[in-house]
Amino acid sequence: MEKLKAVIETRYLERNRISRELHDEVGSSLSSINIFSTVADQYLQQSPAKAGEMINKIKLTSGKIMENMSDLVWAINAQTDDTQSLVRRIRQFAAALLDAKNIHLEIETTTSVQQLLLKTDAKKNILLVCKEAVNNIAKYSRGTQAVIQIDTKDGQLYLYIADNGTGFTPGTQKGNGLLNMKNRCEETGGRFEISSSPETGTAIHCFFPLTRISN
């Protein structure tokens, strides 16, 4: 009975979490599209250029919804719980983006990692940390090489993402990218660290307790 109760409670919490994500990630974006559409309609006759700006915002927002929904559906799918599925999805995203910037990518995993089954929230957060880091490498690093390593050590999943780009002085960067990665890491019970300095590249280290992320 205790085991059954735990399973029911887990499913209840998971359904609530998915509901919140759909509301936060899709609901607000659909609201924005509705506003942009209304404004575009108003500008259509008076200012075609302004209407064009609104239509472009609709295009960007709808593309974001499609990407977010794709990630959420993938994370929910029980057939993608193995870490190899996570690695394949990271490779699919990162290789295309970095190849366009002429950045060579290496992804390294171990047998111990490949045998893990991950929880839904862990899969999604680890994927999004990787996507954020890869986006930063493509946009800002001006490097030629990037590496993603996933390993297990001391009861933790270790995620390492690095480039050989220009680097920066931590604390001087703008935007929410690093904060988003840190929050997603901590949301999954993990620890986030970054090491960088000008002309030495950037390295991100994430440590996730296996008891928290694995099924």
Residue frames as a rotation matrix with the C-alpha (Angstrom) as fourth column:
MET 1
0.564 0.826 0.000 0.00
0.826 -0.564 0.000 0.00
0.000 0.000 -1.000 0.00
GLU 2
0.415 -0.493 -0.765 2.83
0.162 -0.787 0.595 2.40
-0.895 -0.371 -0.247 0.80
LYS 3
-0.661 -0.692 0.291 4.45
0.364 0.043 0.930 1.67
-0.656 0.721 0.223 -2.56
LEU 4
-0.194 0.702 0.686 1.15
0.966 0.015 0.258 2.20
0.171 0.712 -0.681 -4.39
LYS 5
0.720 0.450 -0.528 0.57
0.591 -0.796 0.129 5.44
-0.362 -0.405 -0.839 -2.50
ALA 6
-0.060 -0.848 -0.527 4.05
0.115 -0.530 0.840 6.66
-0.992 -0.010 0.129 -3.48
VAL 7
-0.715 -0.169 0.679 3.42
0.651 0.195 0.734 5.85
-0.256 0.966 -0.029 -7.16
ILE 8
0.260 0.911 0.322 0.08
0.949 -0.302 0.090 7.68
0.180 0.282 -0.942 -7.14
GLU 9
0.648 -0.065 -0.759 1.60
0.355 -0.856 0.377 10.71
-0.674 -0.514 -0.531 -5.42
THR 10
-0.453 -0.889 -0.063 4.49
0.260 -0.199 0.945 10.80
-0.853 0.412 0.322 -7.92
ARG 11
-0.518 0.334 0.788 2.09
0.850 0.098 0.517 10.69
0.095 0.937 -0.335 -10.85
TYR 12
0.594 0.778 -0.205 -0.04
0.802 -0.594 0.070 13.42
-0.067 -0.206 -0.976 -9.29
LEU 13
0.330 -0.569 -0.754 2.98
0.154 -0.755 0.637 15.69
-0.931 -0.327 -0.162 -8.81
GLU 14
-0.678 -0.624 0.388 4.20
0.439 0.079 0.895 14.95
-0.589 0.777 0.220 -12.32
ARG 15
-0.078 0.746 0.661 0.85
0.975 -0.080 0.205 15.86
0.206 0.661 -0.721 -13.86
ASN 16
0.773 0.340 -0.535 0.80
0.508 -0.837 0.202 19.13
-0.379 -0.428 -0.821 -11.90
ARG 17
-0.101 -0.904 -0.415 4.34
0.152 -0.426 0.892 19.95
-0.983 0.027 0.180 -13.02
ILE 18
-0.677 -0.105 0.728 3.50
0.711 0.161 0.684 19.31
-0.190 0.981 -0.035 -16.67
SER 19
0.387 0.901 0.196 0.37
0.916 -0.400 0.033 21.45
0.108 0.166 -0.980 -16.32
ARG 20
0.585 -0.237 -0.775 2.46
0.247 -0.858 0.449 24.33
-0.772 -0.455 -0.443 -14.92
GLU 21
-0.512 -0.858 0.041 5.00
0.261 -0.110 0.959 24.02
-0.818 0.502 0.281 -17.72
LEU 22
-0.364 0.461 0.809 2.30
0.927 0.092 0.365 24.07
0.094 0.882 -0.461 -20.38
HIS 23
0.715 0.661 -0.229 0.81
0.691 -0.717 0.087 27.16
-0.106 -0.221 -0.970 -18.78
ASP 24
0.412 -0.621 -0.667 4.13
0.104 -0.695 0.711 28.96
-0.905 -0.363 -0.222 -18.35
GLU 25
-0.568 -0.819 0.079 5.82
0.121 0.011 0.993 28.05
-0.814 0.574 0.093 -21.63
VAL 26
-0.692 0.363 0.624 2.86
0.714 0.217 0.666 27.84
0.106 0.906 -0.410 -24.00
GLY 27
0.276 0.926 -0.259 0.10
0.950 -0.304 -0.073 29.93
-0.146 -0.226 -0.963 -22.45
SER 28
0.249 -0.231 -0.941 2.09
0.214 -0.934 0.286 33.16
-0.945 -0.272 -0.183 -22.22
SER 29
-0.800 -0.600 -0.019 3.47
0.082 -0.140 0.987 32.74
-0.595 0.788 0.161 -25.75
LEU 30
-0.452 0.723 0.523 0.01
0.877 0.253 0.408 32.15
0.163 0.643 -0.748 -27.22
SER 31
0.481 0.584 -0.654 -1.19
0.715 -0.693 -0.094 35.27
-0.508 -0.423 -0.751 -25.41
SER 32
-0.240 -0.668 -0.704 1.67
-0.017 -0.722 0.692 37.22
-0.971 0.178 0.162 -27.02
ILE 33
-0.885 -0.064 0.461 0.76
0.434 0.244 0.867 35.89
-0.168 0.968 -0.188 -30.47
ASN 34
0.081 0.992 0.093 -2.83
0.997 -0.079 -0.024 37.00
-0.016 0.095 -0.995 -29.94
ILE 35
0.436 0.008 -0.900 -1.65
0.319 -0.936 0.146 40.52
-0.842 -0.351 -0.411 -29.03
PHE 36
-0.616 -0.750 -0.243 0.78
-0.020 -0.294 0.956 40.69
-0.788 0.593 0.166 -31.98
SER 37
-0.640 0.442 0.628 -1.97
0.768 0.387 0.510 39.52
-0.018 0.809 -0.587 -34.34
THR 38
0.431 0.852 -0.299 -4.37
0.852 -0.493 -0.177 42.20
-0.298 -0.178 -0.938 -33.10
VAL 39
0.199 -0.453 -0.869 -1.76
0.002 -0.887 0.462 44.93
-0.980 -0.094 -0.176 -33.47
ALA 40
-0.805 -0.530 0.265 -0.75
0.216 0.153 0.964 43.69
-0.552 0.834 -0.009 -36.93
ASP 41
-0.202 0.836 0.510 -4.36
0.979 0.179 0.095 43.80
-0.012 0.519 -0.855 -38.04
GLN 42
0.615 0.432 -0.660 -4.65
0.521 -0.851 -0.071 47.39
-0.592 -0.300 -0.748 -36.85
TYR 43
-0.036 -0.751 -0.660 -1.47
-0.235 -0.635 0.736 48.43
-0.971 0.181 -0.154 -38.69
LEU 44
-0.149 -0.104 0.983 -2.21
0.685 0.706 0.178 46.48
-0.713 0.700 -0.034 -41.87
GLN 45
0.532 0.444 0.721 -3.72
0.837 -0.407 -0.367 49.40
0.131 0.798 -0.588 -43.77
GLN 46
0.997 -0.050 -0.062 -2.08
-0.033 -0.967 0.251 52.37
-0.073 -0.248 -0.966 -42.03
SER 47
0.287 -0.958 0.024 1.49
-0.942 -0.278 0.188 51.13
-0.173 -0.076 -0.982 -41.67
PRO 48
0.869 0.068 -0.490 2.47
-0.267 0.898 -0.351 47.94
0.416 0.436 0.798 -43.55
ALA 49
-0.109 -0.990 -0.092 6.01
-0.297 0.121 -0.947 48.18
0.949 -0.076 -0.307 -42.14
LYS 50
-0.452 0.027 0.891 4.72
-0.891 -0.057 -0.450 48.06
0.038 -0.998 0.050 -38.55
ALA 51
0.658 0.740 0.136 2.42
-0.732 0.672 -0.111 45.19
-0.174 -0.027 0.984 -39.49
GLY 52
0.543 -0.543 -0.640 5.43
-0.226 0.640 -0.735 43.38
0.809 0.543 0.225 -40.90
GLU 53
-0.509 -0.733 0.451 7.28
-0.614 -0.058 -0.787 43.81
0.603 -0.678 -0.421 -37.59
MET 54
-0.036 0.602 0.798 4.35
-0.936 0.259 -0.237 42.25
-0.350 -0.755 0.554 -35.72
ILE 55
0.853 0.350 -0.386 4.17
-0.492 0.786 -0.374 39.35
0.173 0.509 0.843 -38.19
ASN 56
0.032 -0.928 -0.372 7.88
-0.307 0.345 -0.887 38.69
0.951 0.143 -0.274 -37.67
LYS 57
-0.571 -0.175 0.802 7.30
-0.814 -0.007 -0.581 38.61
0.107 -0.985 -0.139 -33.89
ILE 58
0.518 0.808 0.280 4.49
-0.800 0.574 -0.176 36.11
-0.303 -0.133 0.944 -34.45
LYS 59
0.657 -0.345 -0.670 6.88
-0.318 0.679 -0.662 33.96
0.683 0.648 0.336 -36.49
LEU 60
-0.418 -0.903 0.104 9.58
-0.439 0.100 -0.893 34.03
0.795 -0.419 -0.438 -33.80
THR 61
-0.372 0.343 0.862 7.14
-0.910 0.047 -0.412 33.36
-0.182 -0.938 0.295 -30.96
SER 62
0.727 0.682 -0.079 5.42
-0.680 0.700 -0.216 30.48
-0.092 0.211 0.973 -32.75
GLY 63
0.319 -0.709 -0.629 8.82
-0.280 0.563 -0.777 28.95
0.905 0.424 -0.019 -33.50
LYS 64
-0.635 -0.529 0.563 9.68
-0.653 -0.020 -0.757 29.16
0.412 -0.848 -0.332 -29.81
ILE 65
0.161 0.785 0.598 6.41
-0.920 0.340 -0.197 27.42
-0.358 -0.518 0.777 -28.89
MET 66
0.791 0.135 -0.597 7.13
-0.457 0.779 -0.430 24.62
0.407 0.613 0.677 -31.37
GLU 67
-0.175 -0.944 -0.280 10.62
-0.290 0.321 -0.902 24.08
0.941 -0.077 -0.330 -29.91
ASN 68
-0.592 -0.018 0.806 9.37
-0.803 -0.066 -0.592 24.16
0.064 -0.998 0.025 -26.30
MET 69
0.476 0.851 0.223 6.55
-0.840 0.515 -0.170 21.73
-0.259 -0.106 0.960 -27.06
SER 70
0.557 -0.350 -0.753 8.95
-0.354 0.720 -0.597 19.40
0.751 0.599 0.277 -28.85
ASP 71
-0.566 -0.815 0.125 11.27
-0.408 0.146 -0.901 19.35
0.716 -0.561 -0.415 -25.82
LEU 72
-0.358 0.503 0.787 8.36
-0.905 0.022 -0.425 18.80
-0.231 -0.864 0.447 -23.41
VAL 73
0.721 0.642 -0.261 6.84
-0.692 0.690 -0.213 15.96
0.043 0.334 0.942 -25.45
TRP 74
0.180 -0.750 -0.636 10.27
-0.260 0.588 -0.766 14.33
0.949 0.303 -0.089 -25.73
ALA 75
-0.695 -0.498 0.519 10.84
-0.588 -0.022 -0.808 14.62
0.414 -0.867 -0.277 -21.97
ILE 76
0.015 0.805 0.594 7.43
-0.941 0.212 -0.263 13.11
-0.337 -0.555 0.761 -21.15
ASN 77
0.555 0.222 -0.802 7.89
-0.658 0.707 -0.259 10.18
0.510 0.671 0.538 -23.52
ALA 78
0.699 -0.237 0.675 8.82
-0.484 0.539 0.690 7.10
-0.527 -0.808 0.262 -21.45
GLN 79
0.863 -0.359 0.356 10.71
0.497 0.730 -0.468 5.63
-0.092 0.581 0.809 -24.42
THR 80
0.417 -0.745 0.520 13.33
0.117 -0.524 -0.844 8.40
0.901 0.413 -0.131 -24.13
ASP 81
0.970 0.017 0.244 14.15
-0.236 -0.207 0.950 7.86
0.067 -0.978 -0.196 -20.44
ASP 82
0.585 -0.810 0.028 17.55
0.768 0.565 0.300 6.29
-0.259 -0.154 0.954 -21.19
THR 83
0.323 -0.549 -0.771 20.53
0.041 -0.806 0.591 8.61
-0.946 -0.222 -0.238 -21.22
GLN 84
-0.619 -0.544 0.566 21.45
0.559 0.201 0.805 7.56
-0.552 0.815 0.179 -24.74
SER 85
0.197 0.774 0.602 18.25
0.965 -0.261 0.020 9.25
0.173 0.577 -0.798 -25.96
LEU 86
0.800 0.019 -0.600 19.32
0.283 -0.894 0.349 12.40
-0.530 -0.448 -0.720 -24.12
VAL 87
-0.203 -0.967 -0.154 22.75
0.135 -0.183 0.974 12.29
-0.970 0.177 0.168 -25.75
ARG 88
-0.448 0.096 0.889 21.22
0.878 0.233 0.418 11.79
-0.167 0.968 -0.189 -29.20
ARG 89
0.621 0.758 0.200 18.94
0.778 -0.627 -0.037 14.80
0.098 0.179 -0.979 -28.73
ILE 90
0.559 -0.527 -0.641 21.81
0.061 -0.744 0.665 16.97
-0.827 -0.411 -0.384 -27.48
ARG 91
-0.487 -0.803 0.344 23.94
0.382 0.159 0.911 15.89
-0.786 0.575 0.229 -30.44
GLN 92
-0.062 0.560 0.826 21.12
0.998 0.036 0.050 16.58
-0.001 0.827 -0.562 -32.91
PHE 93
0.889 0.433 -0.145 20.69
0.445 -0.894 0.059 20.14
-0.104 -0.117 -0.988 -31.63
ALA 94
0.518 -0.741 -0.427 24.32
-0.068 -0.534 0.843 21.02
-0.852 -0.408 -0.327 -30.96
ALA 95
-0.292 -0.704 0.647 25.90
0.618 0.378 0.689 19.56
-0.730 0.601 0.325 -34.08
ALA 96
0.231 0.458 0.858 23.64
0.958 -0.263 -0.117 21.50
0.172 0.849 -0.500 -36.46
LEU 97
0.973 0.202 -0.112 24.08
0.225 -0.941 0.252 24.80
-0.055 -0.270 -0.961 -34.61
LEU 98
0.432 -0.881 -0.192 27.84
-0.131 -0.272 0.953 24.59
-0.892 -0.386 -0.233 -34.08
ASP 99
-0.124 -0.451 0.884 28.55
0.817 0.460 0.349 23.25
-0.564 0.765 0.311 -37.55
ALA 100
0.651 0.453 0.609 26.96
0.722 -0.616 -0.315 26.39
0.232 0.645 -0.728 -38.98
LYS 101
0.935 -0.352 0.050 29.55
-0.345 -0.866 0.362 28.40
-0.084 -0.356 -0.931 -37.00
ASN 102
0.455 -0.781 -0.428 32.44
-0.217 0.368 -0.904 26.11
0.863 0.505 -0.002 -38.03
ILE 103
-0.061 -0.407 0.912 32.89
-0.997 -0.024 -0.078 24.89
0.054 -0.913 -0.404 -34.45
HIS 104
-0.333 -0.146 -0.931 33.96
-0.303 0.952 -0.041 21.25
0.893 0.268 -0.361 -34.12
LEU 105
0.257 0.550 0.794 31.93
-0.948 -0.018 0.319 19.34
0.190 -0.835 0.517 -31.52
GLU 106
-0.607 -0.358 -0.709 32.87
-0.166 0.930 -0.327 16.27
0.777 -0.081 -0.624 -29.50
ILE 107
0.341 0.721 0.604 30.42
-0.874 0.006 0.486 14.48
0.347 -0.693 0.632 -27.20
GLU 108
-0.572 -0.639 -0.514 31.83
-0.318 0.751 -0.579 11.91
0.756 -0.168 -0.633 -24.78
THR 109
0.453 0.698 0.555 29.93
-0.850 0.150 0.505 9.52
0.269 -0.700 0.661 -22.51
THR 110
-0.721 -0.662 0.203 30.71
-0.691 0.668 -0.277 6.40
0.048 -0.340 -0.939 -20.51
THR 111
-0.608 0.472 -0.638 29.05
0.109 0.846 0.521 3.00
0.786 0.247 -0.566 -20.19
SER 112
-0.731 0.316 -0.605 27.85
0.665 0.130 -0.735 3.83
-0.154 -0.940 -0.305 -16.68
VAL 113
-0.709 0.472 -0.524 26.01
-0.389 -0.882 -0.267 6.87
-0.588 0.015 0.809 -18.03
GLN 114
-0.662 0.413 -0.626 24.40
-0.633 0.140 0.762 4.96
0.402 0.900 0.169 -20.88
GLN 115
-0.677 0.381 -0.629 22.78
0.446 0.893 0.061 2.55
0.585 -0.239 -0.775 -18.43
LEU 116
-0.898 0.313 -0.310 20.92
0.131 -0.481 -0.867 5.27
-0.420 -0.819 0.390 -16.52
LEU 117
-0.208 0.897 0.389 17.18
0.842 -0.038 0.539 5.88
0.498 0.440 -0.747 -16.73
LEU 118
-0.962 -0.272 0.037 16.33
0.233 -0.882 -0.409 9.52
0.144 -0.385 0.912 -16.08
LYS 119
-0.204 0.901 -0.382 13.28
0.735 -0.117 -0.668 11.16
-0.646 -0.417 -0.639 -14.56
THR 120
0.389 0.489 0.781 11.24
0.910 -0.338 -0.241 13.51
0.146 0.804 -0.576 -16.73
ASP 121
0.991 0.023 -0.130 12.25
0.052 -0.974 0.222 16.76
-0.121 -0.227 -0.966 -15.02
ALA 122
0.246 -0.969 0.011 15.91
0.014 0.015 1.000 15.73
-0.969 -0.245 0.017 -15.01
LYS 123
-0.100 -0.227 0.969 15.87
0.912 0.367 0.181 14.90
-0.397 0.902 0.170 -18.73
LYS 124
0.651 0.473 0.594 14.31
0.698 -0.679 -0.226 18.22
0.296 0.562 -0.772 -19.62
ASN 125
0.937 -0.282 -0.205 16.50
-0.122 -0.815 0.566 20.39
-0.327 -0.506 -0.798 -17.37
ILE 126
0.047 -0.962 0.267 19.75
0.246 0.271 0.931 18.71
-0.968 0.022 0.250 -18.43
LEU 127
0.026 0.040 0.999 18.75
0.993 0.112 -0.031 19.09
-0.113 0.993 -0.037 -22.08
LEU 128
0.836 0.400 0.375 17.92
0.458 -0.886 -0.076 22.78
0.302 0.235 -0.924 -21.62
VAL 129
0.633 -0.725 -0.273 21.19
-0.083 -0.414 0.906 23.46
-0.770 -0.551 -0.322 -19.77
CYS 130
-0.224 -0.736 0.639 23.04
0.617 0.400 0.678 21.95
-0.754 0.546 0.365 -22.73
LYS 131
0.262 0.399 0.878 21.00
0.949 -0.270 -0.161 23.92
0.173 0.876 -0.450 -25.27
GLU 132
0.988 0.085 -0.130 21.62
0.120 -0.951 0.284 27.19
-0.100 -0.296 -0.950 -23.41
ALA 133
0.309 -0.949 -0.065 25.34
-0.008 -0.071 0.997 26.49
-0.951 -0.308 -0.030 -23.17
VAL 134
-0.236 -0.363 0.901 25.61
0.845 0.381 0.375 25.52
-0.480 0.850 0.217 -26.84
ASN 135
0.672 0.542 0.505 23.70
0.710 -0.666 -0.230 28.66
0.212 0.513 -0.832 -27.86
ASN 136
0.860 -0.398 -0.319 26.18
-0.126 -0.772 0.622 30.75
-0.494 -0.495 -0.715 -25.86
ILE 137
-0.077 -0.926 0.370 29.12
0.330 0.327 0.886 29.01
-0.941 0.190 0.280 -27.53
ALA 138
-0.018 0.141 0.990 27.66
0.996 0.094 0.005 29.64
-0.093 0.985 -0.143 -30.99
LYS 139
0.815 0.482 0.321 26.83
0.517 -0.856 -0.027 33.29
0.262 0.188 -0.947 -30.27
TYR 140
0.941 -0.288 0.179 29.72
-0.338 -0.839 0.426 34.53
0.028 -0.461 -0.887 -28.18
SER 141
0.699 -0.684 0.209 32.70
0.243 0.501 0.831 32.18
-0.673 -0.530 0.516 -27.94
ARG 142
0.717 -0.433 -0.547 34.35
-0.697 -0.414 -0.586 32.81
0.027 0.801 -0.598 -31.32
GLY 143
-0.064 -0.734 0.676 36.03
-0.609 0.565 0.556 29.47
-0.791 -0.376 -0.483 -30.74
THR 144
-0.226 -0.104 -0.969 36.77
-0.923 0.340 0.179 26.52
0.311 0.935 -0.173 -33.03
GLN 145
-0.600 -0.027 -0.799 36.14
0.063 0.995 -0.081 23.57
0.797 -0.099 -0.595 -30.70
ALA 146
-0.049 0.607 0.793 33.51
-0.964 -0.235 0.121 22.53
0.260 -0.759 0.597 -28.17
VAL 147
-0.728 -0.189 -0.659 33.20
-0.062 0.976 -0.210 19.46
0.683 -0.112 -0.722 -26.00
ILE 148
0.210 0.789 0.577 30.34
-0.909 -0.060 0.412 17.96
0.360 -0.611 0.705 -24.00
GLN 149
-0.709 -0.460 -0.535 31.17
-0.194 0.856 -0.479 15.22
0.678 -0.236 -0.696 -21.51
ILE 150
0.361 0.815 0.454 28.66
-0.832 0.060 0.552 13.23
0.422 -0.577 0.699 -19.47
ASP 151
-0.443 -0.614 -0.654 30.02
-0.107 0.760 -0.641 10.91
0.890 -0.214 -0.402 -16.80
THR 152
0.794 0.608 0.003 29.17
-0.084 0.105 0.991 9.48
0.602 -0.787 0.134 -13.38
LYS 153
-0.362 -0.900 -0.244 31.40
0.245 0.161 -0.956 9.93
0.899 -0.406 0.162 -10.34
ASP 154
-0.988 -0.134 -0.081 30.88
0.102 -0.162 -0.982 9.83
0.119 -0.978 0.173 -6.58
GLY 155
-0.451 0.887 -0.102 27.15
0.767 0.327 -0.553 9.13
-0.457 -0.328 -0.827 -6.89
GLN 156
0.107 0.454 -0.885 26.58
-0.098 -0.881 -0.463 12.05
-0.989 0.136 -0.050 -9.25
LEU 157
0.500 0.026 0.866 26.00
0.855 0.148 -0.498 12.66
-0.141 0.989 0.052 -12.93
TYR 158
-0.098 -0.646 -0.757 28.70
0.292 -0.746 0.599 15.06
-0.951 -0.163 0.261 -14.11
LEU 159
0.682 0.340 0.647 27.99
0.722 -0.179 -0.668 17.32
-0.112 0.923 -0.368 -17.08
TYR 160
-0.101 -0.813 -0.574 30.91
0.345 -0.569 0.746 19.25
-0.933 -0.123 0.339 -18.57
ILE 161
0.695 0.321 0.644 30.54
0.716 -0.222 -0.662 21.72
-0.069 0.921 -0.384 -21.46
ALA 162
0.178 -0.739 -0.650 33.56
0.253 -0.603 0.756 23.70
-0.951 -0.299 0.080 -22.67
ASP 163
0.911 0.000 0.413 34.90
0.406 -0.193 -0.893 25.71
0.080 0.981 -0.175 -25.59
ASN 164
-0.036 -0.990 -0.138 38.26
0.944 -0.079 0.320 27.14
-0.328 -0.119 0.937 -26.62
GLY 165
0.430 0.351 0.832 36.89
0.724 -0.684 -0.086 30.61
0.539 0.639 -0.549 -27.34
THR 166
-0.118 -0.512 0.851 37.62
0.049 -0.859 -0.510 34.08
0.992 -0.018 0.126 -26.07
GLY 167
-0.298 0.054 -0.953 36.16
0.903 0.339 -0.263 33.54
0.308 -0.939 -0.150 -22.59
PHE 168
0.201 0.365 0.909 35.15
-0.022 -0.926 0.377 36.33
0.979 -0.095 -0.178 -20.24
THR 169
-0.891 -0.415 0.181 35.44
-0.152 -0.102 -0.983 37.49
0.427 -0.904 0.028 -16.66
PRO 170
-0.331 0.822 -0.465 32.60
0.780 0.515 0.356 35.89
0.531 -0.245 -0.811 -14.63
GLY 171
-0.094 0.406 -0.909 30.21
0.814 -0.495 -0.305 38.50
-0.574 -0.768 -0.284 -13.28
THR 172
-0.624 -0.210 -0.753 30.63
-0.138 -0.918 0.371 40.86
-0.769 0.335 0.544 -16.22
GLN 173
-0.932 0.259 0.252 28.35
0.334 0.352 0.874 39.10
0.138 0.900 -0.415 -18.72
LYS 174
-0.614 0.788 -0.055 24.88
-0.753 -0.604 -0.261 40.37
-0.239 -0.119 0.964 -19.57
GLY 175
-0.174 0.659 -0.731 21.66
-0.658 0.474 0.585 38.41
0.733 0.583 0.351 -20.05
ASN 176
0.292 0.454 0.842 19.97
-0.938 0.306 0.160 35.59
-0.185 -0.837 0.516 -18.16
GLY 177
0.422 -0.086 -0.903 21.60
-0.537 0.779 -0.325 32.61
0.731 0.621 0.282 -19.86
LEU 178
-0.593 -0.739 -0.319 23.97
-0.135 0.482 -0.865 31.62
0.794 -0.470 -0.386 -17.05
LEU 179
-0.683 0.419 0.599 21.34
-0.708 -0.175 -0.685 32.29
-0.182 -0.891 0.416 -14.40
ASN 180
0.398 0.857 -0.326 18.85
-0.911 0.412 -0.030 30.10
0.108 0.309 0.945 -16.27
MET 181
0.110 -0.442 -0.890 21.37
-0.236 0.858 -0.455 27.26
0.966 0.260 -0.010 -16.40
LYS 182
-0.867 -0.457 0.200 22.14
-0.258 0.069 -0.964 27.64
0.427 -0.887 -0.178 -12.70
ASN 183
-0.325 0.832 0.449 18.43
-0.908 -0.143 -0.393 27.65
-0.263 -0.536 0.802 -11.80
ARG 184
0.532 0.530 -0.661 17.68
-0.725 0.688 -0.032 24.58
0.438 0.496 0.750 -13.91
CYS 185
-0.298 -0.734 -0.610 20.61
-0.127 0.664 -0.737 22.76
0.946 -0.142 -0.291 -12.38
GLU 186
-0.931 -0.077 0.356 19.54
-0.350 -0.084 -0.933 23.59
0.102 -0.993 0.051 -8.83
GLU 187
-0.008 1.000 0.027 15.90
-1.000 -0.007 -0.009 22.79
-0.009 -0.027 1.000 -9.62
THR 188
0.576 0.131 -0.807 17.06
-0.346 0.933 -0.096 19.24
0.741 0.334 0.583 -10.28
GLY 189
0.985 -0.169 0.034 19.00
0.024 0.329 0.944 19.12
-0.171 -0.929 0.328 -7.01
GLY 190
0.506 -0.831 0.231 22.31
0.815 0.373 -0.444 19.80
0.282 0.413 0.866 -8.73
ARG 191
0.397 -0.510 -0.763 25.23
0.326 -0.699 0.637 22.19
-0.858 -0.502 -0.111 -8.39
PHE 192
0.830 -0.039 0.556 26.35
0.530 -0.255 -0.809 24.62
0.173 0.966 -0.191 -11.09
GLU 193
0.296 -0.794 -0.532 29.87
0.283 -0.459 0.842 26.00
-0.912 -0.400 0.089 -11.55
ILE 194
0.932 -0.059 0.359 31.52
0.338 -0.225 -0.914 28.03
0.134 0.973 -0.190 -14.29
SER 195
0.212 -0.917 -0.338 35.17
0.401 -0.234 0.886 28.75
-0.891 -0.323 0.318 -14.98
SER 196
0.581 -0.035 0.813 36.32
0.788 -0.226 -0.573 31.29
0.204 0.973 -0.104 -17.56
SER 197
0.214 -0.488 -0.846 38.76
0.257 -0.807 0.531 34.11
-0.942 -0.331 -0.047 -18.16
PRO 198
0.702 0.101 -0.705 39.61
-0.545 -0.561 -0.623 36.21
-0.458 0.822 -0.338 -21.21
GLU 199
0.178 -0.591 -0.787 41.28
-0.943 0.125 -0.308 34.22
0.280 0.797 -0.535 -24.02
THR 200
-0.794 -0.514 0.326 41.09
-0.592 0.777 -0.216 30.87
-0.142 -0.364 -0.920 -22.18
GLY 201
-0.571 0.650 -0.502 37.63
-0.027 0.596 0.803 29.68
0.821 0.471 -0.323 -23.15
THR 202
-0.224 0.621 0.751 34.72
-0.960 -0.273 -0.061 28.80
0.167 -0.735 0.657 -20.90
ALA 203
-0.744 0.014 -0.668 33.84
0.030 0.999 -0.013 25.62
0.667 -0.030 -0.744 -19.02
ILE 204
0.007 0.827 0.563 30.56
-0.913 -0.225 0.342 24.75
0.409 -0.516 0.753 -17.33
HIS 205
-0.871 -0.289 -0.398 30.38
-0.082 0.883 -0.462 22.05
0.484 -0.370 -0.793 -14.66
CYS 206
0.048 0.922 0.383 27.08
-0.900 -0.127 0.417 20.58
0.433 -0.365 0.824 -13.43
PHE 207
-0.931 -0.324 -0.168 26.74
-0.198 0.835 -0.513 17.90
0.307 -0.444 -0.842 -10.76
PHE 208
0.012 0.997 0.070 23.42
-0.845 -0.028 0.534 16.04
0.534 -0.066 0.843 -10.34
PRO 209
-0.523 -0.153 0.839 22.82
-0.704 0.632 -0.324 13.50
-0.481 -0.760 -0.438 -7.52
LEU 210
-0.860 0.161 -0.485 21.93
-0.252 0.692 0.676 10.17
0.444 0.704 -0.554 -9.11
THR 211
-0.752 0.598 -0.276 19.34
0.625 0.516 -0.586 9.52
-0.208 -0.613 -0.762 -6.39
ARG 212
-0.310 0.625 -0.716 17.52
-0.046 -0.762 -0.645 12.68
-0.950 -0.167 0.265 -7.49
ILE 213
-0.207 0.157 -0.965 17.59
-0.877 -0.467 0.112 12.30
-0.433 0.870 0.235 -11.28
SER 214
-0.775 -0.236 -0.586 17.56
-0.534 0.741 0.408 8.57
0.338 0.629 -0.700 -11.96
ASN 215
0.360 0.931 0.062 14.71
-0.897 0.327 0.297 6.08
0.256 -0.163 0.953 -12.03
